[in-house]
Amino acid sequence: MRAGLLLLLLSAIFGSLPVNARQQEKQQRPRRVTGAENAPPPTKGTPDSAVEEIAEGDVVRVETQLVSVPAVITNGSGRPLAGLQRENFQLFEDGQPQSIANFGTTEAPFEIALLLDTSGSTRADVALIRQAANSFISALRPGDRVAVVAFNTQVSGSTQIATVDILSQLTGDRKLLQKAIESLGSANGTPFYDALDRIVQEIFRAPPPEDVRGRRAVVALTDGVDSTSDTDFAAARAKLTQAGVACYFIQVNTEDFVEDRLLKDCQDDGRLSLSAKQLQRYRQIFVPRAKSEDFSDFCAMGPFERMQISRDLYNLARREMNDLAKVSGGKNFVASSLQDARAAFAQVATEIGTQYSLGYYPTNKARDGKFRAIRVEVRGVQDTPRVRSRDGYYAPKGD
């Protein structure tokens, strides 16, 4: 009897709902989900696999990740080809065609983290670095936004610690950027990897606006020889490539200057020394079977040993910057001295201004951590085009 009464009450309650309310309840299923709860709606051209319909109660697995592919297209004589459209491009991953979900022309704005190395041999030439940096910012387009990052020295008791100094967040205000550059300090060490890590974590933390998707870059003036970072190169590289940030390096040659000062006696005030972190990183990479204590005292090392370690670390830095530029779709520029940095910055500004940005959701959803080769082809162009783009990426790992 009670069961029958309960059924009658439930029937009365739900039967009294307005028709439009019952229809609204039905329309709530299935739900439409994207790659993230707060992700923007899919752009035109996004493959169906990037957005899937699920019934309520289904287990949701995020399988999509936009892969950004910066590309510079030139003709046979090396001149950039402007005016190309989405239909001129074809994207391939491991030989399989991909649908272009995001496309940015050369006119689209850029977001740039400008990293200025004011450590080691460059400390005496901060004025030259300021001039080169201001020249670079002046050469950018009005819509481009820049953040300024440098190194500084923090005093903790009797200890001086090299730190990463974010002088300006992303802004298009040229006066604010000039003010940030004027405040450049100097450091007694080079936390290069830490700086790259913080650029991803802080400068590019928020998702990019729609008009700059795939158009973020690091432009670093440095010799690339890290001396004090807690982060290692592999971790910084993984974060930058996962975030789709193109890396441009102006490699300043400081090797001769540093080597000369490394060979000075430890009692000489003008000498430089390899840090404990540098020595241990060197041991781990080049002589992993050696004892840690064999690389704990710089002053106990002979001049030839110091010279060899320094040369190996410089060669390692060049390889790392070349690798990061290649895998991210950026480029390296060599400046034999800080006097040449201004011309190198002008080349970087030109390069950024001629870059196209492509993006796609991979058809291969396997989260296997394997390398995926990317190839970009350009069609419908009379002259034989030359393409320079990101050559691939590592798929995420996971269940």
KAVEN-V747509 format. One record per run of one state. SS is the DSSP state (2 for helix, 1 for strand, 0 for the rest). FROM is the first residue (numbers start at 1). TO is the last residue. If there is no record, write none. Layout:
((SS	FROM	TO) (SS	FROM	TO))
This chain:
((0	1	1) (2	2	15) (0	16	18) (2	19	27) (0	28	30) (1	31	33) (0	34	47) (2	48	50) (0	51	51) (1	52	54) (0	55	65) (1	66	74) (0	75	79) (1	80	80) (0	81	85) (2	86	88) (1	89	93) (0	94	95) (1	96	98) (0	99	99) (1	100	104) (0	105	110) (1	111	116) (0	117	118) (1	119	119) (2	120	139) (0	140	144) (1	145	156) (0	157	158) (1	159	171) (0	172	173) (2	174	182) (0	183	186) (1	187	187) (0	188	191) (2	192	203) (0	204	209) (2	210	212) (0	213	215) (1	216	222) (0	223	232) (2	233	242) (0	243	245) (1	246	252) (0	253	254) (2	255	262) (0	263	275) (2	276	286) (0	287	291) (2	292	295) (0	296	297) (2	298	300) (0	301	302) (2	303	328) (0	329	330) (1	331	335) (0	336	337) (2	338	353) (0	354	354) (1	355	361) (0	362	367) (1	368	368) (0	369	370) (1	371	378) (0	379	385) (1	386	389) (0	390	391) (1	392	394) (0	395	396) (1	397	397) (0	398	399))
